[in-house]
Amino acid sequence: MTVWNEHVTAALLGTERRDPPVLPEAPPEGGPGGDQAGRLLDQAALLAVRRRAGRVPSDAAPVPVALAPVEDVPVVPGAAAVRLRRILSGEQIRVLPEWLDAAAARGFRVPAQLLPELLERGRGDRMLRSPVARASGRRGVWLALQNTDWAYLVGSGDDPGGGPEVWETGTRNRRVAYLTALRGTEPERARELLGETWAGEPAPDRAAFLATFGHGLTPADEEFLEAALEDRGKDVRQIASDLLARLPGSAYGERMAARARGCLVPETRTVRGRRQTWIRVDPPRDHDEEMARDGVPFHPSGSFAPRGGGPVGTRAAWLREILARTPLSTWTELFQLPPMEIVCLPITAFAGDSGGPSPQNESEADGRDVHIGWARAALGQRDAGWARALLKGGVMVDEPEALADLLSVLPEGERDPAAADLIRWVEGRPDLLRVLERVPGPWTGALASAVVATLGASAERPTRRDEHLIVQLCRLADQRLDPAVTSRLDVIVAEQGAAAPRAVTDLITTLRFRDEMLKELIP
């Protein structure tokens, strides 16, 4: 036992039970009065000083810290750096992700002196990590390697921060980043690497790695994904089925199409002397192991959720799941019509979970299950033609949130006008905010005009509901609305005078801040 440990033992047991050891260099008898406790404390202080000041360095030479790599990306202009300091100090902090994304998109990086504070913010805010990784440059990764608190940055961006050895020794995030990059250049090699370690990976890791197949998905991945449908991990099976549903010409798609054709049957009817094509709906009556294997759960997530005045029955939920996973080409081939005409076909209702078709009870609510299934399929398969048909056909006005999700599928030039139409459909309804939450920025053109018009109309009749709408809408708009509409908001404030909503004036301040911020980042 060392002398230090002997002193620790005496302190723990007490000097009445254990005499402290005697140090020759310590004052005799512990100083005046021969107090044993005092002698213990004096000697402990002496030992502490000796341990700190007299520590003998080891024979091994210290490992030098690697120099920071040379940056190949220029730092942001001086005015932009000053504004970043203001943002980090708390001014308009909500625009920080936009500042970082804009800087990276325009080929700039964060000034080195601001990296520590920025990395610390990313440590506490996961949503910031990807923007921080994109804008930090090589110096950011180098700093993260020196401080374990910032290790999240390594591998959280597009560059995993290493070579092929990352796959063998890296963290899950770094391995995912490495596999994602490899899928973009050598998808076959990425699949081979994953196959070599697949059986030994934990289920959460298998799910994360399998999700990278969404990059560069090809028919060559089908065999691997089909095998993953048998995986013991629920998330792995779900991801595999979602990917197979996106794969054109797959056996999975053919299985789903066969099920779907049994659920939606074309019928020819004569209505007022005119022959029309109708869709007769007969949802699945049973759930078997094959359906479960292909990703249709016994109780789908939509089951029993509110739908209009009643719940979504289990059979209706199965129908939605099957349609969402069926290739949309199934319907153009079956009906020999373009998507716009198909979505407008009348649909024969079915009597919930217990009955078959019920032509006398046709209602929009029952056709909703079919349209929601098609909307999910259009979203998963990124089919702009079907997304356009569902949005313009007006068949899902009662499902504005599902329609809002389809906006991302449209070509960029069509998104804002389509979103503006959707806002006009739901104007004044509680769905408006939930719809806009699903519409990413920037809000420009017709969409920006619709948002400004909504704010102006609500400011003219400030009921309690309108006040709530203004506050929440301004909070959404401050990071998404095109700053070019600021002058139109000024008109609203001028018309209202002292009664102008505070949320609108705050929005104007934020938009002007963002406008100046983006101009400072122009190369």
C-alpha positions as CSV (number, residue, x, y, z in Angstrom):
1,M,0.0,0.0,0.0
2,T,1.4,3.4,-1.0
3,V,1.8,6.2,1.5
4,W,-1.1,8.1,-0.1
5,N,-3.4,5.1,0.3
6,E,-2.4,4.8,3.9
7,H,-3.4,8.4,4.5
8,V,-6.8,7.8,2.7
9,T,-7.4,4.7,4.9
10,A,-6.7,6.7,8.1
11,A,-9.0,9.4,6.9
12,L,-11.8,7.0,6.2
13,L,-11.5,5.0,9.4
14,G,-10.7,8.0,11.6
15,T,-7.6,8.9,13.5
16,E,-9.0,7.4,16.7
17,R,-9.1,4.0,15.0
18,R,-6.0,4.2,12.8
19,D,-2.9,6.3,13.4
20,P,-1.8,8.2,10.3
21,P,1.6,7.2,9.0
22,V,4.6,9.3,9.9
23,L,6.3,11.4,7.2
24,P,9.9,12.4,8.2
25,E,9.5,15.7,6.4
26,A,6.2,16.5,8.2
27,P,6.1,18.8,11.3
28,P,6.6,16.6,14.4
29,E,3.5,15.5,16.3
30,G,1.3,17.3,13.8
31,G,2.1,20.7,15.1
32,P,1.0,22.3,18.4
33,G,-0.9,20.1,20.7
34,G,0.0,16.9,18.9
35,D,-3.4,16.6,17.2
36,Q,-3.5,13.4,15.1
37,A,-6.2,14.7,12.8
38,G,-4.2,17.9,12.2
39,R,-1.1,15.9,11.4
40,L,-3.1,13.8,8.9
41,L,-4.3,16.9,7.1
42,D,-0.9,18.5,7.1
43,Q,0.8,15.4,5.7
44,A,-2.0,15.0,3.1
45,A,-1.5,18.6,1.9
46,L,2.3,17.9,1.7
47,L,1.7,14.7,-0.3
48,A,-0.7,16.5,-2.7
49,V,1.8,19.2,-3.4
50,R,4.6,16.6,-3.9
51,R,2.4,14.5,-6.2
52,R,1.6,17.5,-8.4
53,A,5.0,19.2,-8.5
54,G,7.3,16.2,-8.4
55,R,5.6,13.8,-10.8
56,V,8.2,12.2,-13.0
57,P,7.3,12.2,-16.7
58,S,7.0,8.8,-18.3
59,D,9.7,7.6,-20.7
60,A,7.3,7.6,-23.6
61,A,7.4,10.8,-25.7
62,P,4.1,12.7,-25.9
63,V,2.1,12.1,-29.0
64,P,1.9,15.4,-30.9
65,V,-1.5,16.6,-32.1
66,A,-1.9,16.4,-35.8
67,L,-1.9,19.8,-37.5
68,A,-5.3,21.0,-38.8
69,P,-5.7,20.2,-42.5
70,V,-5.4,22.9,-45.1
71,E,-8.9,24.2,-46.1
72,D,-9.9,24.1,-49.7
73,V,-13.1,26.2,-49.2
74,P,-13.0,29.9,-48.6
75,V,-14.3,31.4,-45.4
76,V,-17.5,33.5,-45.5
77,P,-17.2,37.2,-46.2
78,G,-16.5,39.5,-43.2
79,A,-20.1,40.9,-43.0
80,A,-21.5,37.3,-43.0
81,A,-19.0,36.3,-40.2
82,V,-20.2,39.3,-38.1
83,R,-23.8,38.3,-38.6
84,L,-23.0,34.7,-37.5
85,R,-21.6,36.1,-34.3
86,R,-24.8,38.0,-33.7
87,I,-26.9,34.9,-34.4
88,L,-24.7,32.8,-32.0
89,S,-25.2,35.5,-29.4
90,G,-28.9,34.9,-29.5
91,E,-30.2,37.4,-32.1
92,Q,-32.6,35.6,-34.4
93,I,-31.2,32.3,-33.4
94,R,-33.9,30.4,-35.3
95,V,-32.3,31.3,-38.6
96,L,-29.0,29.6,-37.8
97,P,-29.8,26.4,-39.8
98,E,-30.6,28.6,-42.9
99,W,-27.4,30.6,-42.5
100,L,-25.3,27.4,-42.4
101,D,-27.1,25.8,-45.3
102,A,-26.8,28.9,-47.4
103,A,-23.1,29.3,-46.6
104,A,-22.4,25.7,-47.6
105,A,-24.5,25.9,-50.7
106,R,-22.6,29.0,-51.9
107,G,-19.2,27.4,-51.3
108,F,-18.2,29.0,-48.0
109,R,-17.2,27.7,-44.5
110,V,-17.5,29.0,-41.0
111,P,-14.6,31.1,-39.6
112,A,-12.3,29.0,-37.5
113,Q,-12.7,31.1,-34.4
114,L,-16.4,30.6,-34.3
115,L,-16.2,26.8,-34.7
116,P,-16.0,25.9,-31.0
117,E,-19.2,27.8,-30.1
118,L,-21.0,26.4,-33.1
119,L,-19.9,22.8,-32.4
120,E,-21.1,23.2,-28.8
121,R,-24.5,24.3,-30.1
122,G,-24.7,21.2,-32.3
123,R,-23.9,19.1,-29.3
124,G,-27.1,20.2,-27.7
125,D,-29.3,20.4,-30.8
126,R,-29.4,17.3,-33.0
127,M,-31.3,19.2,-35.8
128,L,-28.2,21.5,-36.2
129,R,-25.7,18.7,-36.7
130,S,-26.0,18.2,-40.4
131,P,-26.0,21.9,-41.3
132,V,-23.0,22.3,-38.9
133,A,-21.2,19.4,-40.6
134,R,-21.7,20.9,-44.1
135,A,-20.5,24.4,-43.2
136,S,-17.6,23.6,-40.8
137,G,-15.0,22.6,-43.3
138,R,-12.0,20.3,-42.6
139,R,-11.2,22.3,-39.5
140,G,-14.5,21.4,-37.9
141,V,-13.8,17.6,-38.3
142,W,-10.3,18.1,-37.0
143,L,-11.6,19.9,-33.9
144,A,-14.2,17.2,-33.4
145,L,-11.4,14.6,-33.3
146,Q,-9.8,16.5,-30.4
147,N,-12.9,16.7,-28.2
148,T,-15.2,13.7,-27.6
149,D,-18.1,16.1,-26.9
150,W,-18.0,17.1,-30.5
151,A,-17.5,13.6,-31.9
152,Y,-21.0,13.7,-33.4
153,L,-19.6,15.8,-36.3
154,V,-17.4,13.0,-37.5
155,G,-19.6,11.1,-40.0
156,S,-22.7,13.3,-39.5
157,G,-22.2,15.0,-42.9
158,D,-21.7,13.7,-46.4
159,D,-18.0,12.9,-45.6
160,P,-17.5,10.1,-43.0
161,G,-14.1,11.5,-42.2
162,G,-11.9,8.6,-43.3
163,G,-11.2,6.0,-45.9
164,P,-12.3,2.3,-46.2
165,E,-11.2,1.6,-42.7
166,V,-14.3,3.5,-41.5
167,W,-16.5,0.5,-42.3
168,E,-14.3,-1.7,-40.0
169,T,-13.8,0.6,-37.1
170,G,-16.2,3.6,-37.3
171,T,-19.2,4.4,-35.3
172,R,-22.7,3.6,-36.7
173,N,-23.1,7.2,-38.0
174,R,-19.7,7.1,-39.7
175,R,-20.4,3.7,-41.3
176,V,-23.8,4.9,-42.5
177,A,-22.2,8.0,-44.1
178,Y,-19.5,5.8,-45.7
179,L,-22.1,3.3,-47.0
180,T,-24.2,6.2,-48.3
181,A,-21.3,7.7,-50.2
182,L,-20.3,4.3,-51.6
183,R,-23.9,3.6,-52.8
184,G,-23.6,6.7,-54.9
185,T,-20.5,5.4,-56.7
186,E,-20.2,1.7,-56.3
187,P,-23.6,0.3,-55.2
188,E,-22.5,-3.3,-55.8
189,R,-19.5,-2.9,-53.5
190,A,-21.6,-1.3,-50.8
191,R,-24.0,-4.2,-50.9
192,E,-21.1,-6.7,-50.8
193,L,-19.6,-5.0,-47.7
194,L,-22.9,-5.0,-45.9
195,G,-23.5,-8.7,-46.8
196,E,-20.2,-9.6,-45.2
197,T,-21.1,-8.3,-41.8
198,W,-24.9,-8.4,-42.0
199,A,-25.4,-11.5,-39.7
200,G,-23.3,-10.0,-36.9
201,E,-24.8,-6.5,-36.9
202,P,-27.3,-5.4,-34.2
203,A,-30.9,-4.9,-35.5
204,P,-30.8,-1.1,-35.2
205,D,-27.6,-1.0,-37.2
206,R,-29.0,-3.3,-39.8
207,A,-32.0,-1.0,-40.2
208,A,-29.7,2.1,-40.5
209,F,-27.5,0.4,-43.1
210,L,-30.3,-1.0,-45.1
211,A,-31.9,2.4,-45.4
212,T,-28.8,3.5,-47.4
213,F,-30.1,1.4,-50.3
214,G,-32.5,4.2,-51.0
215,H,-29.4,5.8,-52.7
216,G,-28.8,4.3,-56.1
217,L,-31.6,1.6,-55.7
218,T,-31.4,-0.9,-58.6
219,P,-32.9,-4.3,-59.5
220,A,-29.6,-5.8,-58.4
221,D,-30.6,-5.0,-54.8
222,E,-33.9,-7.1,-55.1
223,E,-32.4,-10.4,-53.9
224,F,-30.8,-8.8,-50.8
225,L,-34.0,-6.9,-49.9
226,E,-36.2,-10.0,-50.4
227,A,-34.0,-11.8,-47.9
228,A,-34.3,-8.9,-45.5
229,L,-38.1,-9.4,-45.4
230,E,-37.4,-12.5,-43.3
231,D,-35.2,-10.5,-40.8
232,R,-36.0,-10.8,-37.1
233,G,-35.9,-7.0,-36.8
234,K,-39.2,-5.3,-37.3
235,D,-37.7,-2.0,-38.6
236,V,-35.4,-4.0,-41.0
237,R,-38.4,-5.7,-42.5
238,Q,-40.3,-2.5,-42.8
239,I,-37.5,-0.7,-44.6
240,A,-37.0,-3.7,-46.9
241,S,-40.7,-3.7,-47.9
242,D,-40.7,0.1,-48.4
243,L,-37.6,-0.1,-50.7
244,L,-39.0,-3.1,-52.7
245,A,-42.2,-1.1,-53.2
246,R,-40.1,1.6,-55.0
247,L,-38.3,-0.9,-57.2
248,P,-39.9,-1.1,-60.7
249,G,-40.6,-4.6,-62.0
250,S,-39.9,-6.4,-58.7
251,A,-41.6,-9.6,-57.7
252,Y,-42.7,-7.7,-54.6
253,G,-44.6,-5.2,-56.8
254,E,-46.2,-8.0,-58.7
255,R,-47.4,-9.7,-55.5
256,M,-48.9,-6.4,-54.3
257,A,-50.5,-5.7,-57.7
258,A,-52.2,-9.1,-57.6
259,R,-53.7,-8.3,-54.2
260,A,-54.7,-4.8,-55.3
261,R,-56.5,-6.0,-58.4
262,G,-58.6,-8.2,-56.2
263,C,-59.6,-5.1,-54.2
264,L,-60.3,-2.6,-56.9
265,V,-62.4,-4.0,-59.8
266,P,-63.6,-2.0,-62.8
267,E,-67.3,-2.1,-63.5
268,T,-69.3,-0.7,-66.4
269,R,-72.6,1.0,-65.5
270,T,-75.2,3.0,-67.3
271,V,-76.1,6.2,-65.5
272,R,-78.7,8.5,-67.1
273,G,-78.2,6.8,-70.4
274,R,-74.4,7.0,-70.4
275,R,-72.1,4.1,-69.9
276,Q,-69.5,4.9,-67.2
277,T,-66.6,3.0,-65.6
278,W,-66.9,2.6,-61.9
279,I,-64.5,1.2,-59.3
280,R,-65.9,-1.5,-57.1
281,V,-64.0,-1.8,-53.8
282,D,-63.7,-5.0,-51.9
283,P,-61.0,-4.7,-49.2
284,P,-59.1,-7.8,-48.1
285,R,-61.2,-10.1,-45.9
286,D,-58.3,-12.0,-44.3
287,H,-54.7,-11.3,-43.2
288,D,-52.2,-14.1,-43.8
289,E,-48.5,-14.6,-43.2
290,E,-47.6,-13.6,-46.8
291,M,-49.3,-10.2,-46.3
292,A,-47.4,-9.8,-43.0
293,R,-44.1,-10.7,-44.7
294,D,-44.7,-8.1,-47.4
295,G,-45.1,-5.3,-44.8
296,V,-48.8,-5.2,-44.3
297,P,-49.2,-5.5,-40.5
298,F,-52.3,-7.1,-38.9
299,H,-53.2,-3.8,-37.3
300,P,-51.8,-1.0,-39.6
301,S,-50.9,2.3,-38.1
302,G,-54.0,3.9,-39.6
303,S,-56.3,1.3,-38.1
304,F,-59.0,2.7,-35.8
305,A,-57.7,6.3,-36.3
306,P,-60.4,9.0,-36.6
307,R,-61.8,9.3,-40.1
308,G,-64.5,11.9,-40.6
309,G,-67.3,10.7,-38.2
310,G,-65.9,7.3,-37.5
311,P,-62.8,5.0,-37.2
312,V,-60.9,3.4,-40.0
313,G,-61.7,-0.2,-40.0
314,T,-59.0,-2.8,-40.1
315,R,-60.0,-4.0,-43.6
316,A,-59.9,-0.4,-44.9
317,A,-56.5,0.1,-43.3
318,W,-55.2,-3.1,-45.0
319,L,-56.5,-1.7,-48.3
320,R,-54.6,1.5,-47.8
321,E,-51.4,-0.4,-47.1
322,I,-51.7,-2.6,-50.2
323,L,-52.5,0.3,-52.5
324,A,-49.6,2.3,-51.1
325,R,-47.2,-0.6,-52.0
326,T,-48.7,-1.3,-55.5
327,P,-47.0,0.0,-58.6
328,L,-49.1,2.8,-60.0
329,S,-48.7,1.4,-63.5
330,T,-51.1,-1.3,-62.4
331,W,-54.0,1.1,-62.6
332,T,-53.1,2.8,-65.9
333,E,-52.8,-0.7,-67.4
334,L,-56.0,-2.0,-65.8
335,F,-58.3,1.0,-66.6
336,Q,-56.5,2.1,-69.8
337,L,-56.8,5.7,-68.7
338,P,-54.4,8.4,-67.7
339,P,-54.0,9.1,-63.9
340,M,-56.2,12.3,-64.0
341,E,-59.2,10.3,-65.3
342,I,-58.6,7.4,-63.0
343,V,-58.6,9.4,-59.8
344,C,-61.9,11.0,-60.9
345,L,-63.7,7.7,-61.5
346,P,-66.7,7.1,-59.2
347,I,-66.1,4.6,-56.5
348,T,-68.6,2.0,-55.2
349,A,-68.6,2.1,-51.4
350,F,-68.2,-0.9,-49.2
351,A,-69.9,-1.5,-45.9
352,G,-67.0,-1.2,-43.5
353,D,-65.4,-4.3,-42.1
354,S,-68.5,-6.6,-42.1
355,G,-70.1,-6.3,-45.5
356,G,-69.3,-6.4,-49.2
357,P,-70.0,-3.8,-51.8
358,S,-72.9,-1.6,-51.2
359,P,-73.9,0.4,-54.4
360,Q,-76.7,2.1,-52.6
361,N,-74.4,3.6,-50.1
362,E,-71.8,5.5,-52.2
363,S,-69.9,8.2,-50.3
364,E,-66.8,10.2,-50.6
365,A,-65.6,8.9,-47.2
366,D,-65.2,5.3,-48.6
367,G,-63.5,6.5,-51.8
368,R,-61.1,8.3,-49.5
369,D,-59.3,5.0,-48.6
370,V,-58.5,4.4,-52.2
371,H,-57.3,7.9,-52.8
372,I,-55.1,7.9,-49.7
373,G,-53.6,4.6,-50.8
374,W,-52.8,6.1,-54.2
375,A,-51.4,9.3,-52.6
376,R,-49.0,7.2,-50.5
377,A,-48.0,5.2,-53.5
378,A,-47.3,8.4,-55.5
379,L,-45.2,9.8,-52.6
380,G,-43.2,6.6,-52.2
381,Q,-42.7,6.0,-56.0
382,R,-42.1,9.8,-56.6
383,D,-44.6,9.7,-59.4
384,A,-45.3,13.3,-60.4
385,G,-48.1,12.4,-62.8
386,W,-50.2,10.8,-60.1
387,A,-49.3,13.5,-57.6
388,R,-50.5,16.1,-60.1
389,A,-53.7,14.2,-60.7
390,L,-54.5,13.8,-57.1
391,L,-53.8,17.5,-56.4
392,K,-55.7,18.9,-59.3
393,G,-58.5,16.4,-59.4
394,G,-59.9,17.7,-56.1
395,V,-60.8,14.2,-54.9
396,M,-59.0,14.6,-51.6
397,V,-60.0,18.0,-50.4
398,D,-60.9,16.4,-47.0
399,E,-57.3,15.1,-46.7
400,P,-55.3,18.2,-47.1
401,E,-52.3,16.9,-45.1
402,A,-51.9,13.9,-47.4
403,L,-52.1,16.3,-50.4
404,A,-49.5,18.5,-48.8
405,D,-47.0,15.6,-48.7
406,L,-47.5,15.2,-52.5
407,L,-46.1,18.7,-53.2
408,S,-42.6,17.4,-52.8
409,V,-43.1,15.0,-55.7
410,L,-44.0,17.8,-58.2
411,P,-41.4,19.5,-60.3
412,E,-40.0,22.6,-58.6
413,G,-41.9,25.0,-60.8
414,E,-45.2,23.5,-60.0
415,R,-44.9,23.3,-56.2
416,D,-45.7,26.8,-55.2
417,P,-48.9,27.2,-57.4
418,A,-50.1,23.8,-56.2
419,A,-49.5,24.7,-52.6
420,A,-51.3,28.0,-53.1
421,D,-54.3,26.2,-54.5
422,L,-54.2,23.9,-51.5
423,I,-54.2,26.8,-49.1
424,R,-57.2,28.3,-50.7
425,W,-59.1,25.0,-50.3
426,V,-58.5,24.9,-46.6
427,E,-58.6,28.7,-45.9
428,G,-60.2,29.4,-42.6
429,R,-60.1,25.8,-41.5
430,P,-58.0,24.3,-38.7
431,D,-56.1,22.2,-41.2
432,L,-54.3,25.2,-42.6
433,L,-51.4,25.2,-40.2
434,R,-51.0,21.4,-40.4
435,V,-50.8,21.7,-44.1
436,L,-48.2,24.5,-44.1
437,E,-46.1,22.6,-41.6
438,R,-45.6,20.0,-44.4
439,V,-44.6,22.6,-47.0
440,P,-40.8,23.3,-46.8
441,G,-39.4,26.7,-47.7
442,P,-38.7,28.8,-49.4
443,W,-42.3,30.0,-49.9
444,T,-42.2,32.1,-53.1
445,G,-44.5,33.2,-55.9
446,A,-48.2,32.2,-55.7
447,L,-47.6,30.4,-52.3
448,A,-46.1,33.5,-50.8
449,S,-48.9,35.6,-52.1
450,A,-51.5,33.2,-50.6
451,V,-49.8,33.3,-47.2
452,V,-49.7,37.1,-47.2
453,A,-53.3,37.2,-48.2
454,T,-54.3,34.8,-45.4
455,L,-52.4,37.0,-42.9
456,G,-54.1,40.2,-44.2
457,A,-57.6,38.6,-44.1
458,S,-57.0,37.4,-40.5
459,A,-55.7,40.8,-39.4
460,E,-58.9,42.4,-40.6
461,R,-61.2,40.3,-38.4
462,P,-59.1,39.6,-35.3
463,T,-61.2,37.0,-33.5
464,R,-59.5,34.8,-30.9
465,R,-59.1,32.1,-33.6
466,D,-57.6,34.5,-36.0
467,E,-55.2,35.8,-33.5
468,H,-54.0,32.2,-32.8
469,L,-53.7,31.6,-36.6
470,I,-51.7,34.8,-37.1
471,V,-49.2,33.9,-34.3
472,Q,-48.7,30.3,-35.5
473,L,-48.6,31.2,-39.2
474,C,-46.0,34.0,-38.6
475,R,-43.9,31.5,-36.6
476,L,-43.9,29.1,-39.5
477,A,-43.3,31.9,-42.1
478,D,-40.4,33.6,-40.4
479,Q,-38.0,30.9,-41.7
480,R,-39.8,29.9,-44.9
481,L,-41.4,33.0,-46.5
482,D,-39.6,34.7,-49.2
483,P,-38.2,38.0,-47.8
484,A,-39.2,39.7,-51.0
485,V,-42.8,39.9,-49.7
486,T,-41.8,42.2,-46.8
487,S,-43.1,45.3,-48.5
488,R,-46.6,43.7,-48.8
489,L,-46.6,42.9,-45.1
490,D,-45.6,46.5,-44.4
491,V,-48.9,47.5,-46.1
492,I,-50.9,45.3,-43.7
493,V,-49.2,46.9,-40.7
494,A,-49.8,50.4,-42.1
495,E,-53.5,49.7,-42.6
496,Q,-53.9,48.3,-39.1
497,G,-51.9,51.1,-37.5
498,A,-51.5,50.6,-33.7
499,A,-53.8,47.6,-33.9
500,A,-51.4,45.7,-36.1
501,P,-50.6,42.3,-34.7
502,R,-47.3,42.1,-32.9
503,A,-46.6,38.7,-34.6
504,V,-46.7,40.4,-38.0
505,T,-44.3,43.2,-37.1
506,D,-41.9,40.6,-35.6
507,L,-42.2,38.6,-38.9
508,I,-41.2,41.7,-40.8
509,T,-38.1,42.1,-38.6
510,T,-37.1,38.5,-39.1
511,L,-37.6,38.7,-42.9
512,R,-35.5,41.8,-43.2
513,F,-32.8,40.1,-41.1
514,R,-32.9,37.1,-43.4
515,D,-32.8,39.2,-46.5
516,E,-29.6,41.0,-45.3
517,M,-28.1,37.7,-44.2
518,L,-28.6,36.0,-47.6
519,K,-27.2,39.0,-49.5
520,E,-24.1,38.9,-47.3
521,L,-23.5,35.3,-48.5
522,I,-23.5,36.1,-52.2
523,P,-20.1,35.2,-53.6
